[in-house]
Amino acid sequence: MNLPELLVAGLVLLLLFVTGFAGLKLKIPNVIIFILTGIVVGGFFTNTHLLHFAGEVGIVLLFLMLGMEFPIKQLLSVAKKVLKAGLLDVVLNFGVTAIICFSLGLDLISSLIIGGVVYATSSSITAKLLDSSKRMANPESEFMLGLLIFEDLVAPILVAVLVGLTAGTAITASSLGLLVAKVVLLVAGAIVLGRFLFSKLGSFFDRYMGQDIFLLLVIGVALAYGGLALYLELSEVLGAFLAGIMLAEVRRTHELEEMVVRSRDLLMPLFFLYFGTTITLNEGIPMLILLLIVLVWSIAAKLIVGFWGGQWYGLSKRVSLRAGLSLTQRGEFSIIIAALAVGTVQVFSGIFILVSATVGVILFQLAPVIAKKIYARKKMSVEKAA
């Protein structure tokens, strides 16, 4: 039955509202709810092109807003502060995961994609959990947010590299060199435009930002730079993030975010729904043993990063453990990278993200209790020994 696209769009938005409202009442993150909805209703969609495009615009706006949080000087400052923990995060979660997958029989590209899926903690889920659990004022929150920012800097570049590697060309020194050159060119262009153009436009923004048409400029910059990244066979995510960095040089971040946030909140759920429609479980869970190994390692790796990285940051062992237990949920970046895969690897990645997000939410909620119990026992053992 061919229904008018307008009717389908309305029904999809109403469905997302109902499932999102249920998730709100059950305190389940929207990312999980919307992916599950996509899995359930995926068979009813015969043409998902418009759904995919709308969701892609939502992702572009998400990373535009992330980029707007970081003027260039602040980016360098944050990266330096959590550099050691951030590098450990890349090595353990991306590097070791890829090695595990490759050693267990997957090809190199699939192994790198799964490594990318495992890498980044979900910024949106973690920020919401910190806020809702009243832990934003806790000492570990600054470290956790700094690490998430570091991941937000690394992940778009990682996505761009993986997009280049999955473009169908053979991996050679020259192809890798060309890929790096494209990334450098795109980043350099954003820095030049930010420092020498957008930093001079403060008075222009102040004069016209209240006009309805100004939203067209802001979203147009995001889509154009994201589209330029795609034209260079990189990721639109990297382009959108760099567009945000350019606009951040205007120093009007709060006003620009208020302008964009409603459009982002309308379109982002469509991306998660679309991703859910690509996951089919007709043939069961693929590579179950590998899935269990990767899931256990993904939790252990984030625990190590949180525990040791937190101490390098200046936190106590108990607070560092609490941070590590609160960083295991994967989300939006993982979904973007998983969308690069095909067949069983994509299904594998989708199931991992769902389970990881669910387990991560539980561990986040139990983190204060677990850390308190472990270090209370250690304290009692020391006192008894004395």
C-alpha positions, -999 to 999 in steps of 0.1 A, spaced: 0 0 0 15 33 -11 7 60 14 15 97 9 49 106 21 34 134 42 12 109 60 41 85 66 63 113 80 35 123 104 30 87 116 68 82 120 71 114 142 40 103 163 55 68 167 88 84 179 69 106 203 50 76 218 81 54 222 103 83 234 76 92 260 76 56 271 114 57 274 111 89 294 88 72 319 109 41 321 141 61 323 156 44 292 178 66 270 161 77 238 190 62 217 181 27 229 144 32 225 146 46 190 170 19 177 147 -8 191 117 9 174 136 9 141 143 -29 145 106 -36 152 92 -15 123 120 -20 98 100 -44 78 73 -18 71 97 6 53 102 -1 16 120 32 8 141 47 36 160 73 14 141 103 29 144 89 64 181 84 59 186 119 46 167 135 74 186 116 100 219 125 83 210 162 86 202 156 123 237 141 128 252 171 110 234 195 134 245 174 164 281 177 155 278 213 144 266 220 180 295 200 195 320 219 174 304 253 185 314 245 221 351 247 212 369 278 199 403 267 186 423 278 217 399 260 240 402 228 219 440 227 224 436 234 262 411 206 267 431 181 246 463 188 265 446 183 300 433 148 293 459 138 267 473 108 285 439 94 294 427 101 259 456 83 242 451 53 265 414 54 255 423 52 218 449 24 222 427 2 244 392 7 230 401 12 193 435 -4 189 432 -35 211 396 -42 200 407 -42 164 435 -65 172 412 -89 190 388 -90 160 416 -95 135 432 -122 155 399 -141 157 395 -142 119 378 -109 108 393 -90 79 412 -58 85 384 -33 75 358 -51 96 382 -52 126 389 -15 123 351 -7 120 343 -27 152 373 -10 169 357 23 160 323 12 172 338 2 206 359 34 209 338 63 220 315 66 251 281 81 243 283 118 250 245 123 250 237 94 273 265 102 297 256 139 299 220 131 306 229 105 332 252 129 350 225 156 351 196 133 361 216 116 388 227 149 403 264 139 398 274 168 376 290 185 407 310 154 416 348 156 413 348 129 385 324 148 362 351 173 350 374 145 341 346 125 324 335 155 304 370 163 294 375 127 282 343 129 262 355 161 246 388 144 237 368 116 221 346 141 203 378 155 187 393 122 178 361 104 166 352 126 136 388 121 123 384 84 129 351 83 111 367 102 82 396 77 80 372 47 81 350 63 54 381 65 32 391 29 39 356 16 32 353 35 -1 364 4 -20 399 13 -28 429 -9 -18 448 2 13 482 14 1 507 40 14 497 64 -13 459 60 -5 465 65 32 487 95 24 460 110 2 434 104 29 455 122 55 461 151 31 424 155 26 418 155 64 446 181 69 432 202 41 397 202 55 409 210 90 432 238 78 404 253 58 382 254 89 409 270 110 417 297 83 380 305 79 374 306 116 403 328 125 403 352 95 366 353 85 341 343 113 361 359 141 355 392 123 317 388 120 306 394 156 289 427 149 272 412 118 258 383 139 247 407 167 228 428 141 210 400 122 209 369 145 174 377 157 160 375 121 142 343 110 164 339 79 196 337 100 190 300 107 194 294 70 230 308 72 240 287 102 225 254 89 237 262 54 273 265 67 270 231 84 255 213 54 279 229 30 311 220 50 297 186 57 289 182 20 324 193 12 338 166 34 316 140 15 329 154 -18 364 147 -6 353 112 3 355 119 40 328 120 66 301 146 69 305 143 107 340 157 105 328 185 82 300 195 105 322 194 136 347 217 118 318 240 107 310 243 144 346 252 153 344 279 126 312 294 140 326 291 176 351 319 166 322 343 165 319 338 203 280 337 202 277 300 209 248 301 233 226 321 209 235 299 180 228 267 199 193 280 209 187 286 172 197 251 160 187 229 189 150 225 179 159 214 144 185 189 158 160 175 183 134 169 154 158 152 131 182 132 153 157 106 164 152 98 127 188 88 124 186 63 153 153 50 138 169 46 104 199 27 119 174 4 137 157 -4 104 191 -17 90 194 -43 117 177 -76 109 177 -105 134 162 -131 111 193 -153 113 199 -147 150 229 -130 166 260 -133 144 295 -141 159 281 -146 194 314 -156 210 332 -126 195 303 -104 206 307 -116 242 345 -111 241 342 -76 227 315 -66 251 335 -78 282 367 -61 268 348 -29 261 337 -26 297 372 -36 310 389 -11 287 368 18 299 373 8 335 411 9 329 409 43 312 387 57 339 407 43 368 442 51 356 433 82 336 413 96 366 444 92 388 466 109 362 440 137 363 444 140 401 414 120 413 415 95 442 413 57 433 377 55 446 365 85 425 385 72 395 368 38 397 335 56 399 344 74 367 355 42 349 322 25 358 303 55 343 320 55 309 310 21 294 279 31 274 283 36 236 260 56 215 259 81 186 295 79 174 293 41 175 261 42 154 277 64 128 307 41 124 285 10 125 265 24 95 297 21 75 296 -17 78 275 -41 58 259 -75 65 267 -94 96 293 -68 108 266 -41 108 241 -64 127 269 -74 151 277 -37 157 241 -28 163 235 -55 188 268 -45 206 256 -9 208 222 -18 222 237 -42 249 266 -18 257 242 12 261 219 -9 284 247 -23 305 264 11 306 233 28 320 231 1 347 268 4 356 265 42 357 237 40 382 255 14 404 289 31 401 288 51 434 276 20 454 302 -4 438 331 21 443 321 27 479 318 -10 487 352 -19 472 371 8 489 352 4 522 363 -33 522 399 -23 514 399 2 542 386 -24 566 412 -49 555 440 -24 561 426 -16 596 424 -53 605 460 -59 592 472 -30 614 
